[in-house]
Structures are given as structure tokens and as C-alpha cells.
Amino acid sequence: MHWLLEPKPFGRTMGRQAWAIGTLCLLLCVGFSGMVSANEDLTYKPGFVEWDIIPHERLYVEGADLEEAVLQRGQTDSAVGGFTVGLTNGPVPVFTLESPPVEQAVEAEVFMSVYFSAIIEGGGGPQTCTRQTFIDSSTTLIYSVSVGGEILYSNDVTQTLDTSAEGDAMNFSGEIQNVTLSLNVGESITLSVSVEHRCIGTQARVQWGGFEQNSGGIIIEGVLYEPKADITVDAARLAHVELEHRLPWGLEDLRDEKWEIWGPLLPTDKSVRDGEYLVETSAGRIRMTRDLGGNNSVYTWSGAKQLPVGEMNLQFCLRTVAGDLNSECHAEGILRFEVTGDD
């Protein structure tokens, strides 16, 4: 009989086991009640501020050829551009491009990578290079990213091309590296790309623009900015809202923004989604711009609805031109404030 099935005498051993199980249950109950109590004690007082920003930024390459190629923030259109090269004797420069200069200083620890795509042209079809097993028939893309002449990122990717279809191009993704990204106002990010093609009797076409694997450029994983919101309530209990975007590449980087005022809220409510508590939104409100100087400006709005007395939320949603189109917000902010009654 297996030892697990052998009958055990009830005695000290069973008593100790029962005591241990009882103690464990007691500890679990105490821990659970402590967590519930901690959650109940968490409150959000007037002045509470929180921004949830998607830590994903892009710099895209767009343009039909080398003369038109640019490094931009906005997402690319459906047109695919590229550079074609035959057998090379070492690396051949493709281009060196600069991003628009930043309007706000950046100081952040980020993860960075670069990717482009490539296809084979000429020869005896897409399998030409893979059949050249007697020699090295691979293709290498060499990437370099710098700021102010200092190289922040460098990597090379080698693969043997086996596709000739533009829409099925081979992805050449550089490794992800930890980078300290430091930009003063007016500085740009520089991207350099070179190619080495070793496949005899063929040409390699490096591609950019378009979508998916063809929408090459720089990927930055990290938070580069944090907006600042403010609200004042006048004697008539009307809201006056301000937003300083603080986007590294300025207001041209902004796709759109909206705000909502919710309340009254309980101190334990971080936010609510019940439409009954939605007081006012930015829809239909006139947006004004106030220049602060030094590439800084503030968007302002004046509300039209009298706010109820109590604790309220001002909630913002911002989208940038480089952000994921499937994301409803690229930066969400909450500012808790209080509306008082007549004295």
C-alpha cells in the first residue's frame, strides 16, 4: 500500500496539524480584514492629482525616397518609401535624419529600439538568397540614434532575405536597450541607418512608411512628459479650466483633448462612471490660448453650468499624433477639487 493511503493514528501529529491549520486560517482572516480596512481608509482629498500616461512614443520615417524622407512624430500614411541597393562591399549609408527640435526639455530613463523592413528584388525569386548556402548571403541593417553628437543607441540586425512582396516585408527589429534620454530645448534626435547586402545577383530594398512592419523608425518606451491641469470656481459656481500640455514637441504633437467634471463624490471615490454624476464637459465650450512665453502656453475654458456643492473631479483625456489610434486616451488626468456653498 502507498504510504499516502496508510492509516495514521490520531494523536500528537494530528493535533499539531489541526493547530497549524487553525493558526493559518486565523492569519489569513486577519490579513484579509486588514486589506479591507486599508482600502476603506484610502481617501482622495481636494488637491489630489494623478496622471496615467501610456509610456509609448514613436518617431516615424516617411517619404517616397531618400530626398523626401523625414523623421516625424505623426503616423505615416499608406505610401511605402524605400532605398534599393545591390551587392555591397561593406555598409552603405541609407540616410541620416533629424526629428523636429523639442520645445520642452526631456530627461527620462527609457527603453529604445529601432526597426525597418526589407525585401529582395531581382535574382531568381524570393528564395535566391536562401539557396546561396556556399557563401554568406545575408543582409544587415545598422542603426544609430544620437542627441547632440552623442550616440545613445546602436545596433545591427542580420537576416537572410526570403520575401519580395512589399506588404510581406521582413522585419529588421533592433534589440531593446536602456537609454538615458536627455534633450534641451531646441535639440533633436538623430537617426542614422546603413545597409550591407551580401546576396549575389540580387538587390535589397530597405522600406519605411506604410503600416505595421513597414512603419519603421524609433520606438521609445517611457514617459516623456506630464501635463498640468488647474481649475478655479467663481462666485457663481462656474468652472474655469486650464491645461498646460507640456508636450516635448509642442502643441503640434497634440491630436485632441477633452475634459469632464464629475461629482459630488465621496472622499473614498477616486472616480465614478455613473452618468448621473457627470456635471459638464468641454464639448461645445470655447477654447482659448494664453501664451506664457518660452514655448509655453495654456489652454483655457470657461464652464456654463453651475457646479453642485461638494468634492468634484476634473478629468482630462489627451491624445497625441504619435499615439496608438486604438487607445481612447494617451494621457488621463484627475484633479480633485471642492466647491463650497454660499457663506
URCOR-V521136 format. One record per pair of residues at least 6 apart in sequence whose C-alpha atoms are under 7 Angstrom apart, sorted by the first residue. I is the first residue (numbers start at 1). J is the second residue. D is the distance in Angstrom with one decimal. If there is no record, write none. Layout:
I | J | D
I | J | D
This chain:
42 | 268 | 6.2
43 | 267 | 5.1
43 | 268 | 4.5
44 | 267 | 5.3
44 | 268 | 6.2
44 | 270 | 6.2
45 | 267 | 6.3
45 | 336 | 6.7
46 | 311 | 6.9
46 | 336 | 4.8
46 | 337 | 4.4
46 | 338 | 5.9
47 | 335 | 6.6
47 | 336 | 5.4
47 | 337 | 5.9
48 | 335 | 5.8
48 | 336 | 5.2
49 | 334 | 5.6
49 | 335 | 4.7
49 | 336 | 6.6
50 | 333 | 5.6
50 | 334 | 5.3
50 | 335 | 6.9
51 | 331 | 6.8
51 | 332 | 5.6
51 | 333 | 4.3
51 | 334 | 6.5
52 | 331 | 5.7
52 | 332 | 5.1
52 | 333 | 6.3
53 | 223 | 6.8
53 | 330 | 5.9
53 | 331 | 4.3
53 | 332 | 6.4
54 | 330 | 5.4
54 | 331 | 6.3
55 | 221 | 5.4
55 | 222 | 4.3
55 | 223 | 4.7
56 | 220 | 5.9
56 | 221 | 4.7
56 | 222 | 5.9
57 | 219 | 6.1
57 | 220 | 5.0
57 | 221 | 6.3
57 | 322 | 6.6
57 | 323 | 6.7
58 | 73 | 6.5
58 | 218 | 5.8
58 | 219 | 4.9
58 | 220 | 6.1
58 | 322 | 5.8
59 | 71 | 6.3
59 | 72 | 5.5
59 | 73 | 4.9
59 | 217 | 5.6
59 | 218 | 5.1
59 | 219 | 6.7
60 | 71 | 5.6
60 | 72 | 5.3
60 | 73 | 6.1
60 | 74 | 7.0
60 | 75 | 6.4
60 | 76 | 6.8
60 | 215 | 6.7
60 | 216 | 6.0
60 | 217 | 4.6
60 | 218 | 6.6
61 | 69 | 6.5
61 | 70 | 5.5
61 | 71 | 4.6
61 | 72 | 6.3
61 | 208 | 6.1
61 | 209 | 6.1
61 | 216 | 6.1
61 | 217 | 5.5
62 | 69 | 5.4
62 | 70 | 5.5
62 | 71 | 6.7
62 | 76 | 6.0
62 | 81 | 7.0
62 | 208 | 6.4
62 | 209 | 4.9
63 | 69 | 4.2
63 | 70 | 6.4
63 | 81 | 5.6
63 | 209 | 6.9
64 | 80 | 6.6
64 | 81 | 4.0
64 | 82 | 6.5
65 | 81 | 5.5
65 | 82 | 5.5
65 | 83 | 6.5
66 | 83 | 6.9
66 | 95 | 6.9
70 | 97 | 6.3
71 | 97 | 5.9
71 | 98 | 5.9
71 | 99 | 5.0
72 | 99 | 5.8
72 | 100 | 6.9
73 | 321 | 6.7
73 | 322 | 5.5
74 | 321 | 5.0
74 | 322 | 5.0
75 | 321 | 6.7
75 | 322 | 5.7
76 | 209 | 5.5
76 | 210 | 5.9
76 | 215 | 6.7
77 | 209 | 6.7
77 | 210 | 5.5
78 | 209 | 7.0
78 | 210 | 4.2
78 | 211 | 6.4
79 | 209 | 6.1
79 | 210 | 5.1
80 | 207 | 6.7
80 | 208 | 5.8
80 | 209 | 4.7
80 | 210 | 4.8
81 | 207 | 5.7
81 | 208 | 5.3
81 | 209 | 5.8
82 | 205 | 6.3
82 | 206 | 5.3
82 | 207 | 4.2
82 | 208 | 5.9
83 | 94 | 7.0
83 | 205 | 5.4
83 | 206 | 5.2
83 | 207 | 6.7
84 | 203 | 6.5
84 | 204 | 5.7
84 | 205 | 4.2
84 | 206 | 6.4
85 | 203 | 5.4
85 | 204 | 5.4
85 | 205 | 6.4
86 | 197 | 6.7
86 | 202 | 6.2
86 | 203 | 4.2
86 | 204 | 6.3
87 | 197 | 5.3
87 | 198 | 5.5
87 | 199 | 6.3
87 | 200 | 6.2
87 | 203 | 6.7
88 | 196 | 5.9
88 | 197 | 5.4
88 | 198 | 6.4
90 | 196 | 5.7
91 | 194 | 6.0
91 | 195 | 5.2
91 | 196 | 4.4
92 | 194 | 5.3
92 | 195 | 5.3
92 | 196 | 6.1
93 | 193 | 6.3
93 | 194 | 4.1
93 | 195 | 6.4
94 | 193 | 5.4
94 | 194 | 4.9
94 | 195 | 6.7
95 | 192 | 5.8
95 | 193 | 5.7
96 | 190 | 6.9
96 | 191 | 5.6
96 | 192 | 4.2
96 | 193 | 6.6
97 | 190 | 5.6
97 | 191 | 5.3
97 | 192 | 6.5
98 | 188 | 6.1
98 | 189 | 5.7
98 | 190 | 4.4
98 | 191 | 6.4
99 | 188 | 5.4
99 | 189 | 5.3
99 | 190 | 6.4
100 | 188 | 6.0
101 | 186 | 4.8
101 | 187 | 5.0
101 | 188 | 4.5
101 | 249 | 7.0
102 | 185 | 5.5
102 | 186 | 5.4
102 | 187 | 5.9
102 | 188 | 6.4
102 | 248 | 5.3
102 | 249 | 4.7
103 | 185 | 5.2
103 | 186 | 6.2
103 | 248 | 5.6
103 | 249 | 5.3
103 | 250 | 5.6
103 | 295 | 6.1
104 | 185 | 5.5
104 | 246 | 6.6
104 | 247 | 6.6
104 | 248 | 4.5
104 | 249 | 6.8
105 | 183 | 5.5
105 | 184 | 4.7
105 | 185 | 5.1
105 | 248 | 6.6
106 | 181 | 6.9
106 | 182 | 5.4
106 | 183 | 5.0
106 | 184 | 6.6
106 | 224 | 6.3
106 | 248 | 6.8
107 | 181 | 5.8
107 | 182 | 4.6
107 | 183 | 6.6
108 | 180 | 6.0
108 | 181 | 5.3
108 | 182 | 6.6
108 | 224 | 6.3
109 | 179 | 5.9
109 | 180 | 4.7
109 | 181 | 6.1
109 | 222 | 7.0
110 | 178 | 5.9
110 | 179 | 5.4
110 | 180 | 6.3
110 | 181 | 6.8
110 | 220 | 6.5
110 | 221 | 5.6
110 | 222 | 4.8
111 | 176 | 6.2
111 | 177 | 5.4
111 | 178 | 4.5
111 | 179 | 5.8
111 | 220 | 5.8
111 | 221 | 4.9
111 | 222 | 6.6
112 | 176 | 5.5
112 | 177 | 5.4
112 | 178 | 6.4
112 | 179 | 6.5
112 | 219 | 5.6
112 | 220 | 4.7
112 | 221 | 6.3
113 | 174 | 5.7
113 | 175 | 5.9
113 | 176 | 4.8
113 | 177 | 6.5
113 | 218 | 6.0
113 | 219 | 5.3
113 | 220 | 6.8
114 | 143 | 7.0
114 | 173 | 6.1
114 | 174 | 5.3
114 | 217 | 5.7
114 | 218 | 4.6
114 | 219 | 6.0
115 | 172 | 5.5
115 | 173 | 4.2
115 | 174 | 5.8
115 | 216 | 5.3
115 | 217 | 5.8
115 | 218 | 6.9
116 | 171 | 6.2
116 | 172 | 5.4
116 | 173 | 6.6
116 | 207 | 6.4
116 | 208 | 6.3
116 | 214 | 6.4
116 | 216 | 4.4
116 | 217 | 6.6
117 | 169 | 5.7
117 | 170 | 5.3
117 | 171 | 4.5
117 | 172 | 5.5
117 | 206 | 5.9
117 | 207 | 5.2
117 | 208 | 6.8
117 | 213 | 6.2
117 | 214 | 5.6
118 | 169 | 5.5
118 | 170 | 5.4
118 | 171 | 6.8
118 | 204 | 6.7
118 | 205 | 5.4
118 | 206 | 4.4
118 | 207 | 5.6
119 | 161 | 6.3
119 | 163 | 5.6
119 | 164 | 5.0
119 | 165 | 6.8
119 | 166 | 6.8
119 | 169 | 5.3
119 | 170 | 6.3
119 | 204 | 5.9
119 | 205 | 5.4
119 | 206 | 6.9
120 | 126 | 6.4
120 | 161 | 6.1
120 | 162 | 6.9
120 | 163 | 6.0
120 | 164 | 4.9
120 | 202 | 6.8
120 | 203 | 5.8
120 | 204 | 4.9
120 | 205 | 6.3
121 | 164 | 6.1
121 | 202 | 5.9
121 | 203 | 4.9
121 | 204 | 6.0
121 | 205 | 7.0
122 | 202 | 5.0
122 | 203 | 6.1
123 | 201 | 5.4
123 | 202 | 4.9
126 | 162 | 4.9
126 | 163 | 4.8
126 | 164 | 5.4
127 | 162 | 5.3
129 | 137 | 5.6
129 | 160 | 6.5
129 | 161 | 6.4
129 | 162 | 6.8
129 | 199 | 5.6
130 | 160 | 6.5
130 | 162 | 6.6
136 | 198 | 6.6
137 | 160 | 6.5
137 | 198 | 4.8
137 | 199 | 4.1
138 | 158 | 6.5
138 | 159 | 5.4
138 | 160 | 4.2
138 | 161 | 6.8
138 | 197 | 6.5
138 | 198 | 5.5
138 | 199 | 6.2
139 | 158 | 5.6
139 | 159 | 5.5
139 | 160 | 5.8
139 | 161 | 6.9
139 | 196 | 5.7
139 | 197 | 4.5
139 | 198 | 6.0
140 | 156 | 6.6
140 | 157 | 5.4
140 | 158 | 4.2
140 | 159 | 6.5
140 | 195 | 5.6
140 | 196 | 5.1
140 | 197 | 6.5
141 | 156 | 5.5
141 | 157 | 5.3
141 | 158 | 6.6
141 | 193 | 7.0
141 | 194 | 5.8
141 | 195 | 4.6
141 | 196 | 6.6
142 | 155 | 6.0
142 | 156 | 4.2
142 | 157 | 6.6
142 | 193 | 5.6
142 | 194 | 5.0
142 | 195 | 6.1
143 | 154 | 5.5
143 | 155 | 5.3
143 | 156 | 5.9
143 | 192 | 5.9
143 | 193 | 4.9
143 | 194 | 6.8
144 | 151 | 6.9
144 | 153 | 5.6
144 | 154 | 4.4
144 | 155 | 6.7
144 | 191 | 5.9
144 | 192 | 5.1
144 | 193 | 6.6
145 | 151 | 5.8
145 | 152 | 5.7
145 | 153 | 5.0
145 | 154 | 6.5
145 | 190 | 5.6
145 | 191 | 4.7
145 | 192 | 6.5
146 | 152 | 5.1
146 | 153 | 6.8
146 | 189 | 6.0
146 | 190 | 5.2
146 | 191 | 6.7
147 | 188 | 6.4
147 | 189 | 5.2
147 | 190 | 6.2
152 | 179 | 6.4
155 | 174 | 6.0
155 | 175 | 7.0
156 | 174 | 6.5
157 | 172 | 6.1
157 | 173 | 6.9
157 | 174 | 6.1
163 | 169 | 6.3
163 | 170 | 6.9
171 | 213 | 5.8
197 | 204 | 6.6
207 | 214 | 6.1
208 | 214 | 5.0
208 | 215 | 5.4
208 | 216 | 5.2
209 | 215 | 4.6
209 | 216 | 6.5
225 | 246 | 6.3
225 | 247 | 5.9
225 | 248 | 6.7
226 | 246 | 6.5
227 | 244 | 5.7
227 | 245 | 4.6
227 | 246 | 5.4
228 | 243 | 5.9
228 | 244 | 5.1
228 | 245 | 6.5
229 | 242 | 5.6
229 | 243 | 4.5
229 | 244 | 6.3
230 | 241 | 6.0
230 | 242 | 5.1
230 | 243 | 6.5
231 | 239 | 6.7
231 | 240 | 5.5
231 | 241 | 4.5
231 | 242 | 6.1
232 | 239 | 5.9
232 | 240 | 5.2
232 | 241 | 6.7
233 | 239 | 4.7
233 | 240 | 6.2
236 | 306 | 6.9
237 | 306 | 5.2
237 | 307 | 5.4
238 | 303 | 5.7
238 | 304 | 6.4
238 | 305 | 6.1
238 | 306 | 5.1
238 | 307 | 6.2
239 | 302 | 5.9
239 | 303 | 4.9
240 | 301 | 5.8
240 | 302 | 4.5
240 | 303 | 6.1
241 | 300 | 5.6
241 | 301 | 5.2
241 | 302 | 6.3
242 | 298 | 6.5
242 | 299 | 5.6
242 | 300 | 4.5
242 | 301 | 6.6
243 | 298 | 5.6
243 | 299 | 5.2
243 | 300 | 6.5
244 | 297 | 6.5
244 | 298 | 4.7
244 | 299 | 6.5
247 | 253 | 6.9
253 | 320 | 5.6
253 | 321 | 5.5
254 | 319 | 6.2
254 | 320 | 4.4
254 | 321 | 5.8
255 | 319 | 5.4
255 | 320 | 4.7
255 | 321 | 5.0
256 | 318 | 6.0
256 | 319 | 5.5
257 | 317 | 5.6
257 | 318 | 4.4
257 | 319 | 6.3
258 | 282 | 5.8
258 | 316 | 5.8
258 | 317 | 5.4
258 | 318 | 6.7
259 | 281 | 5.7
259 | 282 | 5.3
259 | 314 | 6.9
259 | 315 | 5.5
259 | 316 | 4.4
259 | 317 | 6.3
260 | 280 | 5.8
260 | 281 | 4.3
260 | 282 | 6.5
260 | 314 | 5.9
260 | 315 | 5.2
260 | 316 | 6.6
261 | 278 | 6.2
261 | 279 | 5.5
261 | 280 | 5.2
261 | 281 | 6.3
261 | 312 | 6.9
261 | 313 | 5.6
261 | 314 | 4.7
261 | 315 | 6.3
262 | 277 | 5.4
262 | 278 | 4.6
262 | 279 | 5.5
262 | 312 | 5.7
262 | 313 | 5.1
262 | 314 | 6.7
263 | 277 | 5.0
263 | 278 | 6.6
263 | 279 | 6.8
263 | 311 | 6.6
263 | 312 | 4.6
263 | 313 | 6.4
264 | 277 | 6.9
264 | 308 | 6.8
264 | 310 | 5.1
264 | 311 | 5.2
264 | 312 | 5.2
265 | 311 | 5.5
265 | 312 | 5.9
280 | 305 | 6.8
285 | 301 | 6.6
286 | 301 | 6.1
287 | 299 | 6.5
287 | 300 | 5.7
287 | 301 | 5.1
288 | 299 | 5.7
288 | 300 | 5.1
288 | 301 | 6.4
289 | 297 | 6.7
289 | 298 | 5.7
289 | 299 | 4.6
289 | 300 | 6.1
290 | 297 | 5.6
290 | 298 | 5.1
290 | 299 | 6.4
291 | 297 | 4.4
291 | 298 | 6.5
308 | 339 | 6.9
309 | 339 | 4.9
309 | 340 | 5.4
309 | 341 | 5.8
310 | 338 | 5.6
310 | 339 | 5.2
310 | 340 | 6.5
311 | 337 | 5.8
311 | 338 | 4.3
311 | 339 | 6.3
312 | 336 | 5.7
312 | 337 | 5.4
312 | 338 | 5.8
313 | 334 | 6.4
313 | 335 | 5.7
313 | 336 | 4.6
313 | 337 | 6.3
314 | 334 | 5.8
314 | 335 | 5.1
314 | 336 | 6.4
315 | 333 | 5.5
315 | 334 | 4.6
315 | 335 | 6.4
316 | 332 | 5.5
316 | 333 | 4.9
316 | 334 | 6.6
317 | 329 | 5.4
317 | 331 | 5.8
317 | 332 | 4.7
317 | 333 | 6.7
318 | 329 | 5.6
318 | 330 | 5.8
318 | 331 | 5.1
318 | 332 | 6.5
319 | 329 | 5.4
319 | 330 | 4.9
319 | 331 | 6.7
320 | 330 | 6.8
323 | 330 | 6.5
